[in-house]
Amino acid sequence: MRWGDFRRSQNVEDRTGNAPESVGGGMPFGGMRLGGGALIILVIVGMLFGINPFEMLGMMGGDGGPVQAPPQQSAPPARVPPGSAPQAGGSAAQSADVNKDFSSAVLGDTEDVWSALFQAMGSRYDPPKLVLYRRLTRSACGSANAAVGPFYCPADQDLYLDTSFFNELHTRFGAPGDFAQAYVIAHEVGHHVQNLLGTMRQFDAQRQRSDERTANALSVKLELQADCYAGVWGFYAQKRGIIDAKDIESGLRAAAAVGDDEITKGRLPPDSFTHGSAEQRARWFRTGLQSGDPRDCNTFNAR
């Protein structure tokens, strides 16, 4: 993946050098106040690579105008892979610097792509902030720890990423490569897009009327839509020659690796899934990659 010339985002907060913040007793996450005064508390423990346990789900609504391609740009190959262990003679600080540089580069490109897409739809894209941390930190949705995995907090509109997940993506999930890591960020940005579109507020009322099985099914649709939105960003990276076929294979492998059936190894029935199967996640990521049109990501109207 040729990310070296991506514009670096200024919306990155690096907390990796901070000491883990102490958290009081009780549940590790708190509730948050949402539109209409509704208090949503949704605890999903052990599921990696999704939204914060308190994020609401939603469905995409409305029709936009024609989607125009973002401005074209070129980028030379990156020389140092992110998420790598320090080289001989290197240091953990150097590795952290590479992770931050990579993350700010990917985030910056998602900002450029989604800004152009929102403008084409007659709207304005307000980018999120990416918070990098190690082990434990705080968010407006409660405490964040590595066990939760990367997540998006709608209360502060920030993305949270423990950078050790980059290595875990390789060692635990068998999805090496910097495009696989970029998919992690682009997926969480997809949740921010859902929030800006108002889809999470739409789901609030629907979820209040849903039983657990229906709520799980809606959660799957939300996650698959974020996968598709990640693919939309990848479409424009591919169009500019930033990624190639091997990168796409790496991203699809990452999407499949975090499917509920892969993570649970068949221990849970499909109606308890909250993020989607390996096949579903890879398929919707591919949909965005092939289309580049957010309107093709309406998972809520798909079977």
N, C-alpha and C positions, 0 to 999 in steps of 0.2 A: 504494500500500500504506500503510495507516494504522498505522504502528508507533510513533507518538510516545508512546503511553501504555503500551507494553509495560513490564513490570517489568524493570529492568536487572539482569543477572546480575553477581555478584561474582567469577565464575570466569573472568575475562578478564585475561590478562597482556600488557601492551603493551611490546613490544621494538622498536617501530618507530623509536624515537629512539636505539637503541644502534648502535654501530659494528658492522659485520659481523664475526662471530667467525671467527678464522683456523682453518683445518682442516688437519690433517696430510696427508701424501702418501698415495698409494694410492687405493683406491676411496672415493667420497664417502659411502658408507653402510656401516654395520657390521651384523653379525648380532645376533640377540637370542635369549636363552634362553627357551624356552617350556615348557609343561606336559609332563612326562614326560622332560625333559632334551633334547628334540629341538632341534636348532639349524637354524633356517630362514633361508636366504638367497635372496631372490627379488628380482632386479633388473629393474625395468620402467622403461626410460628413454624420455623423450619423451612419455609419456602424461599428459595433464593431467586434472585434476579427478577424482582417485580416491584410494584409500588409499595410505599409505606403501608403498614397494616391499617392505617386509618384513612387511607385514600378512598374516596368514593368512586363508584363506577358510573359509567354513562354511555349514552349512545349519541352518535354523530347525527346532527340534524341540519337541514337547510341545504340549499344548492348554491354553489359558488359560480363565479364566472369562469371563463376559460383559464386554465392554468398555464402560465408561461414559464419557460425554462429560466432558471437563475442565470446571472452573468457567467460567461465562460472564463476560466482561468487555468493556468498550467501549474504543475508542481513537480519538482525533481524528487528523486527517491530519498526517503529518510535514511539516515546512516546508522542510527542507534535504535534498536527495537525497544519499545516500552514494555514494562512489566518484567524485564529481565533481571536476573540476579546480578549483583555488581561483578564486573570483570576483575581479573587479577590486577591488583594495583588500584582498583576503583574503590568506591565506598557506597554505603547505603544512602548517603546524602546525594551522591551523584545519580543513583537509581531513582530516588524520589524526584530529583530535578527533571529527569527524563519523563517520568510519569506525569508530572505537572505540565511540561511542555507539550507532550502528546495530548493530554486531556484538553488543554486550552486551545490547541490546534483543531481538534475534532469539534469541540464546542463552537469555536469561531465559525467553522464551515457550516454547521447546522444553523447557526444564526443567519448566515448569508442566504442559505437555501430557503429556510422558512420565512424569512423576511420577504423574499421575492414571491413566494407562494401566497402568503397572506395579502400582499399588495395586489396580486392578480385576482384575489377573491374580494377585493375592495375593503380590506381590513388592515390592521397594523399588528405586527408581531412584537411582543414584549418579551425579550429573552429571559430565561431563568439564570440563576446563579448555580454554579457547581461547587460543592463543598467537598474537598478531599480530606480524609482523616484516616487515622489508624486506631483500631480497636473500639473506641467509644467516643461519642461526642453528643451534642444536644442539637435538636431541631425544634421548630415550632410545633411539631407533631409528637414531641417527647424525646426520649433518648434514642440515639442511633448506635447500633453496634454491628460488628462484622457478621454476626449470625443472621441478621435480617437480610443481608445482601444489599445491593444497590437499590435505592428507592427514591421516589419523588414525593415531596411533602407539599400538598396544595395550600396549606395554611401560610407558608412563607414563599411558596413558588420556587423552592430550591431543590436541586438534585443532590443526593448524598452518596458518596462512593468511598468505601474503604479500599485503598489502592492495593491491598493484598489480594483482592478479588481478581486482579489481572493475572496473578500467578496461579490462583485457584482455578481460573478458567482453563488454564493449560494443564495443570497437574491433576485436578479432580475431574474436570469435565471433558478433557481430551480435545479442547478447542484452542490450539495455539494460533498465533498470528495477530498482527496489530489490527486487522479489520474485524476480527472477532471481538477485540477489546473496544473498538470504535462502535460496534453494534450495541455493546452494553450502554454506552453513553447515549447513542441515538435512540435506543428504546425508551430510556427515561425521559429524554426530550419529547418523545412521542406522547408521554403522559402529560407533559406540560402543554402540548398542543391541544390535547383533549380538554384540559382545564380552561384554556383560553377560548375554546369553541363553546364553552358552556355545557358540554356533554355530561360532566360530573354532576352538575346541579340537576340536570334532567333525570339522572338516575336516582337521586335522593328520594324523590317521591315514589318512584317505582319500587325501589328496594324496600321501602317501608311496608309495601303491600305484598312482598314476596316471602315465600318460605325459603328454607335454607338451600334446598336443591336448586330453586330458581335463581337465588342470589349467587350461587356458585357458577351457574351457567352464564349469568351476566358478567361475572368477574372474568371468566374465560374470554368472553367476547371483548372486554376492555383490553386485556393483555394482548390478544391477537391483533387488535387494532393498533396498539402501540408497536407491535412487531412490524406491521405493514407500514406505519409511518417511518420507522427506522429504515425500511426498504426504500421508501420514497427518497429519503436523503441519499441512500446508496445509489439510486438511479442516476442522480446528477453527478455524483462522484465518478461513477462508471462512464458517464457521457463525456466527462472531461479527461478521461484516461488516468484518473487517480487510482482506480482499482482495476484488477484484471480477473480472469476466470478463477485463478487460485485463491484470490481474496474472497470472491463470492462464495466459493466452496467453504472457506474458513468461516464466513459469517453464517452460512446455512448450518454448518456443523454446530456452531455455538447456539443458534436458535433451537435446534433439535435437542442439544445436550441439556437444556434447562426446561424441557417439557416435564410435566408432572409425572408421566409414566416412567421417564428416565430417572428422575430424582427419587421417586418412591419405590422404584424397581418392582412395580406391580402390586404393591402392598395396599393401595387404595383403589376403590372402584371409580370409574370415570365420572360418575355424578358428583363426586367429592372434589374433582379437580377445580382449581381456581385460576390456573394460568394456561391450561391447554396442553394437549399431548405434543410429543416431539414432532409428529407429522403435521399437526395443525400449525405449530409455531413456525416451522420451516416453510410451510406452504404460504402463509400470509406474509412472511418476510419476503419471499420470492415474488409475491403479487406486487408489493410495493417496488421492488427492484425492477420488475419488468414494465410497470406502468408509469411510475413517477407522478401519478395523479392521486391526491389524497381522497378524492371522491370514490375511488375504487377500493377504499379501505373500510367501507361501511360493513363491518362484521356483524352488526346487529340486525341487518336485513338478510344475512346469509344463513344457510342451514348449518 
